[in-house]
Amino acid sequence: MSRFTLPRDLYHGKGTLSELKNLKGTRAILVVGGSSMKKQGFLDRAVGYLEEAGMEVRLFEGVEPDPSVETVMRGAEAMREFQPDWIVSMGGGSPIDAAKAMWAFYEYPETTFEDLIIPFNFPQLRQKARFAAIPTTSGTATEVTAFSVITNYATGVKYPLADFNITPDVAILDPELVEHLPLTQVAYTGMDALTHAIEAYVSTLNNPFTDPLALQAIEMVLDYLPASYQNNQGAREQMHYAQCLAGMSFSNALLGIVHSMAHKTGAAFSTGHIPHGCANAIYLPFVIRYNAKNPVAAGRYAAIARRMGLAGVSNEALINSLCNKIHEFNTLLNIPHTLQEFGIQESEFKEKLSRIAELAVGDACTGSNPRPIDPIAMEQLLTCTYYGTEVNF
């Protein structure tokens, strides 16, 4: 048996932030990240709408990029003190992901982080609160997914938490909130969305419900991401919807080893954090080459290329065209093509390679990758992504 789960309500279009005033409850905690929404006036607007709904509102601010276990625990404590019946999170993937994990610890204080990193092992939520998510970037799609990524900085490992319980009840996609995104975020989150859709389409759990969403998302990213990067606001709006479609697909079909590798390398190196979307963009063409050794996966990659009108007749030619298109986008968006180009030191990469490979193979996303991988092959693949060498195994 398979399952397909989406939020109960999804509002999209300019001005839909005002839907907050239609939520029914008594207390809402609003979880946010940095100061951009406050500076642009959206935070005050959100608070005003919630108060118009008759709710007492409390803020939990300052969720950092790649939120930590410690931040999650502080937020859960604030929730236990305030006892909200709505958890509302507005921001990029980080505040929404953090709020999802806080939700579990708010309702079940006795649970442990070790319990939650086991896929689909969350307790039954909505005993105390429901959840509304408002994305302010266009990539993670966490507003419609069953996932949350939390970082344990003591070990340098990102943990993807997965459970249909944490799929939000309400998602609000207001494109006004992404009009002033920094261009690096436009690039990274856009390539994150493309990776989500491609990995969902070739996942071992792909199905007739997820495939159309994935293909539509890929087509929209290829059509609109370059113009969005050039500050075309119509394209920016369409990217906001494209990333959400990708999220609907991968939340139900799951992902693959591009994400396994990104999760385990993002916080691993002293020379600097690798932003998630940037890591995905680097790894994606290498993983396509690796997975395409599986005939079933090769056929699905070729189907993507054919649907997008890329050049080629044979599967091999179509897959080459798809990888070339990703390479072209990375160049256009000023994204490095290799880990070496990103600036990771060779000595540290070699020193940590074995451990990272082992962790990546054990990541929750590896199980639905279309071609199996072991730690030795993962070391080889990561080495290819460092030097930019051919994937021939």
C-alpha positions in Angstrom: 0.0 0.0 0.0 1.2 3.5 -0.8 0.1 6.8 0.6 -0.3 10.3 -0.9 -0.5 13.2 1.6 -0.8 16.9 1.1 -1.9 19.8 3.4 -5.6 20.2 4.0 -5.6 23.7 2.5 -3.2 25.5 0.2 -3.7 29.2 -0.6 -1.7 30.7 -3.5 -1.5 34.1 -5.1 -0.6 37.7 -4.1 -2.1 38.8 -0.9 -2.9 35.3 0.4 -1.0 36.0 3.6 -4.3 37.5 4.8 -5.7 34.0 5.0 -4.1 33.9 8.5 -7.1 35.9 9.7 -9.4 33.0 8.9 -7.6 30.5 11.2 -9.8 29.4 14.2 -8.0 29.2 17.5 -7.1 31.0 20.7 -3.2 31.2 20.8 -0.7 31.1 17.9 3.1 31.0 18.2 4.8 32.4 15.1 8.2 30.9 14.4 10.5 32.9 12.2 14.2 33.2 11.2 16.1 36.4 10.5 15.0 39.9 10.1 14.1 40.2 6.4 10.3 39.6 7.0 10.3 42.1 9.8 12.2 44.7 7.7 9.7 44.3 4.8 6.7 44.5 7.1 5.4 41.0 6.6 6.0 39.9 10.1 3.8 42.7 11.6 1.2 42.0 8.9 1.1 38.3 9.9 0.8 39.1 13.6 -2.0 41.6 12.7 -3.9 39.0 10.7 -3.6 36.4 13.6 -4.8 38.9 16.1 -7.7 39.8 13.7 -8.6 36.1 14.0 -9.0 36.6 17.7 -5.7 34.9 18.8 -3.1 35.8 21.3 0.2 35.8 19.4 3.7 35.1 20.6 6.9 35.2 18.5 9.8 32.8 18.5 12.5 34.6 16.5 16.0 34.0 15.3 15.9 30.4 14.0 19.3 30.0 12.3 20.0 28.6 8.8 20.3 24.8 9.1 18.6 24.8 12.5 20.2 23.0 15.4 18.8 20.5 17.9 19.3 23.1 20.6 17.1 25.7 18.8 14.4 23.0 18.4 14.5 22.3 22.1 14.3 26.0 23.0 11.3 26.5 20.7 9.5 23.4 22.1 10.0 24.8 25.6 8.6 28.2 24.6 5.6 26.3 23.1 5.0 24.3 26.3 5.0 27.5 28.3 2.6 29.3 25.9 0.4 26.4 25.0 -0.6 27.4 21.4 -3.3 25.7 19.4 -1.7 27.0 16.2 2.0 26.8 15.2 2.6 29.2 12.4 6.0 29.4 10.7 7.0 32.0 8.2 10.4 31.9 6.5 12.7 29.8 4.4 13.1 26.1 5.0 15.0 26.5 8.2 12.3 28.1 10.4 9.6 25.9 9.0 11.7 22.7 9.5 12.6 23.8 13.0 8.9 24.5 13.9 7.9 21.0 12.7 10.4 19.4 15.0 9.4 21.8 17.9 5.8 20.6 17.3 6.7 17.0 18.2 8.6 17.9 21.3 5.8 20.4 22.4 3.2 17.7 22.2 5.4 14.9 23.5 8.1 16.3 25.9 9.3 12.8 26.7 10.3 11.9 23.2 13.9 12.1 22.1 15.7 13.3 19.0 17.0 9.8 18.5 13.4 8.6 18.3 12.6 11.1 15.6 15.5 10.4 13.3 14.0 6.9 12.7 12.0 7.5 9.5 8.2 7.6 10.0 8.5 7.1 13.8 6.8 10.3 15.0 4.0 10.1 17.6 0.5 11.1 16.5 0.5 14.9 16.4 -2.4 17.4 16.5 -3.1 16.6 20.1 -2.5 20.2 21.1 -1.9 22.2 17.9 -2.2 22.5 14.2 0.4 23.8 11.8 0.4 26.5 9.1 3.5 27.2 7.0 4.3 30.3 4.9 7.5 29.9 2.7 9.6 33.0 2.0 12.0 31.2 -0.3 11.3 29.1 -3.4 13.0 25.8 -3.0 12.5 23.6 0.0 8.7 23.2 -0.3 8.7 22.2 3.4 5.3 23.9 3.5 3.8 20.8 1.8 6.2 18.0 2.8 6.5 15.3 5.4 10.1 16.3 6.1 12.3 18.4 8.3 16.1 18.7 8.3 17.8 19.4 11.6 21.5 19.7 12.2 23.5 18.2 15.1 26.5 20.5 15.2 28.2 18.4 17.8 28.6 15.7 15.1 28.4 17.9 12.0 25.5 15.8 10.6 22.2 16.9 9.2 19.3 14.6 10.0 16.3 14.5 7.7 13.2 13.8 9.8 10.4 12.1 7.9 6.8 11.5 8.9 3.5 12.3 7.3 2.4 13.7 10.7 4.5 16.8 10.1 2.9 17.6 6.8 1.4 21.1 7.5 -2.4 21.6 7.8 -2.3 24.9 5.9 0.2 26.2 3.3 0.2 29.8 2.2 2.1 30.7 -1.0 2.1 34.4 -1.3 4.6 35.5 -4.0 4.9 39.0 -2.6 7.1 37.4 0.1 9.8 36.3 -2.4 10.0 39.5 -4.5 13.1 40.7 -2.8 15.0 37.4 -2.4 18.8 37.7 -2.7 20.0 36.3 -6.1 22.1 33.6 -4.4 19.0 32.3 -2.7 17.1 32.5 -6.0 19.8 30.3 -7.5 20.3 27.8 -4.7 16.6 27.3 -3.9 15.7 27.0 -7.6 18.2 24.2 -8.1 17.0 22.6 -4.9 13.5 22.5 -6.4 14.9 21.0 -9.7 16.7 18.3 -7.7 13.6 17.5 -5.7 11.5 17.0 -8.9 14.2 14.9 -10.7 14.9 12.7 -7.7 11.2 12.2 -7.1 10.6 11.2 -10.7 13.3 8.5 -10.7 12.7 7.4 -7.1 11.9 3.7 -6.5 8.6 5.0 -5.0 7.5 7.1 -7.9 3.9 6.6 -8.9 1.1 7.9 -11.1 0.2 10.5 -8.5 3.7 11.9 -8.1 5.0 11.7 -11.7 2.8 14.5 -13.2 3.8 16.9 -10.4 7.5 16.2 -10.8 7.4 16.7 -14.6 5.4 19.9 -14.3 7.8 21.2 -11.7 10.9 20.4 -13.9 9.3 22.1 -16.9 8.5 25.2 -14.9 12.0 25.5 -13.3 13.6 25.2 -16.7 11.2 27.8 -18.1 11.3 30.3 -15.2 14.4 30.0 -13.1 16.8 32.0 -15.4 14.2 34.9 -15.7 13.6 34.8 -11.9 17.4 35.1 -11.4 17.2 38.2 -13.6 14.5 39.7 -11.2 11.5 39.1 -13.5 8.7 39.1 -10.9 6.3 37.1 -13.0 8.9 34.3 -13.3 9.6 34.6 -9.6 6.0 33.9 -8.8 5.9 30.9 -11.1 9.1 29.5 -9.4 7.3 29.8 -6.1 4.6 27.5 -7.4 7.0 25.2 -9.2 9.0 24.5 -6.0 5.7 23.6 -4.3 4.7 21.2 -7.0 8.1 19.5 -6.6 7.6 19.3 -2.9 4.2 17.6 -3.3 5.9 15.0 -5.5 9.0 14.3 -3.4 7.1 14.3 -0.1 5.2 11.2 -1.4 7.8 9.6 -3.7 10.8 10.5 -1.5 14.3 11.4 -2.8 17.7 9.9 -3.5 21.4 10.2 -3.0 21.8 13.7 -4.2 20.1 14.6 -0.9 21.9 12.0 1.1 25.2 13.6 0.0 24.0 17.1 0.6 22.8 16.3 4.1 26.1 14.7 5.1 28.5 17.3 3.6 26.6 20.5 4.3 28.1 21.1 7.8 31.1 18.7 7.5 33.9 21.0 6.5 35.8 23.7 8.4 36.2 25.8 5.2 32.6 26.7 5.2 29.0 25.5 5.2 27.8 24.3 1.8 24.3 25.7 1.3 21.8 22.9 0.7 20.7 24.0 -2.8 24.2 24.7 -3.9 25.3 21.2 -2.8 22.4 19.6 -4.7 23.2 21.6 -7.8 26.9 20.4 -7.6 26.0 16.7 -7.0 23.0 16.3 -9.3 24.7 15.7 -12.7 27.2 13.3 -11.1 24.4 11.3 -9.5 22.4 11.2 -12.7 25.5 9.6 -14.4 25.8 7.1 -11.6 22.1 6.2 -11.5 21.8 6.0 -15.3 23.8 2.7 -15.1 20.5 1.3 -14.0 18.4 0.8 -17.1 15.1 1.7 -15.4 16.5 5.0 -14.1 18.1 5.7 -17.5 14.8 5.4 -19.1 13.2 7.8 -16.7 16.0 10.4 -17.0 15.6 10.1 -20.8 11.9 10.6 -20.4 12.5 13.9 -18.5 14.8 15.1 -21.2 12.4 14.1 -23.9 9.5 15.9 -22.1 11.6 19.0 -21.8 12.5 19.0 -25.5 16.2 18.4 -25.0 18.3 17.0 -27.9 18.8 13.3 -28.4 17.2 10.1 -29.6 18.9 7.4 -27.6 18.7 7.3 -23.8 22.4 8.1 -23.6 22.1 11.1 -25.7 19.1 12.4 -23.9 20.8 11.9 -20.5 23.8 13.8 -21.8 21.5 16.6 -22.8 19.9 16.7 -19.3 23.3 16.8 -17.6 24.5 19.5 -19.9 21.4 21.6 -19.2 22.1 21.3 -15.4 25.7 22.3 -16.1 24.5 25.3 -18.1 22.1 26.4 -15.3 24.9 26.1 -12.7 27.1 28.3 -14.9 24.3 30.8 -15.5 23.5 31.0 -11.8 27.1 31.3 -10.6 27.1 28.0 -8.8 30.4 26.0 -8.5 30.6 22.8 -10.5 32.7 20.9 -8.0 33.5 20.8 -4.3 37.0 21.8 -5.1 35.7 24.9 -7.0 33.5 25.6 -4.0 36.6 25.9 -1.8 36.7 22.7 0.2 40.3 21.9 1.1 41.6 18.8 -0.5 43.4 17.5 2.6 40.2 17.9 4.7 38.1 16.3 2.0 40.3 13.2 1.9 40.5 13.0 5.7 36.7 13.0 6.1 35.7 11.2 2.9 35.3 7.7 4.4 33.2 8.8 7.3 31.0 11.1 5.1 30.5 8.3 2.6 29.4 5.9 5.4 26.9 8.5 6.8 25.5 9.3 3.3 24.8 5.7 2.6 22.9 5.5 5.9 20.9 8.7 5.2 17.1 8.3 5.1 17.1 9.4 1.4 19.3 6.6 0.2 16.7 3.9 0.4 14.6 5.2 -2.5 17.5 5.9 -4.8 17.1 4.0 -8.0 20.5 2.4 -7.9 21.9 0.8 -4.8 25.2 2.2 -3.4 27.6 1.1 -0.7 30.3 3.2 1.2 33.0 2.3 -1.3 31.0 3.4 -4.3 29.9 6.5 -2.4 33.5 7.4 -1.8 34.2 7.1 -5.5 31.1 9.3 -6.3 32.0 12.0 -3.8 35.6 12.0 -5.2 34.1 12.6 -8.7 32.2 15.6 -7.3 35.3 17.0 -5.7 37.5 16.9 -8.8 34.9 16.9 -11.5 36.0 13.6 -12.9 33.9 11.2 -15.0 31.5 8.8 -13.3 32.5 5.5 -14.9 31.5 2.8 -12.4 
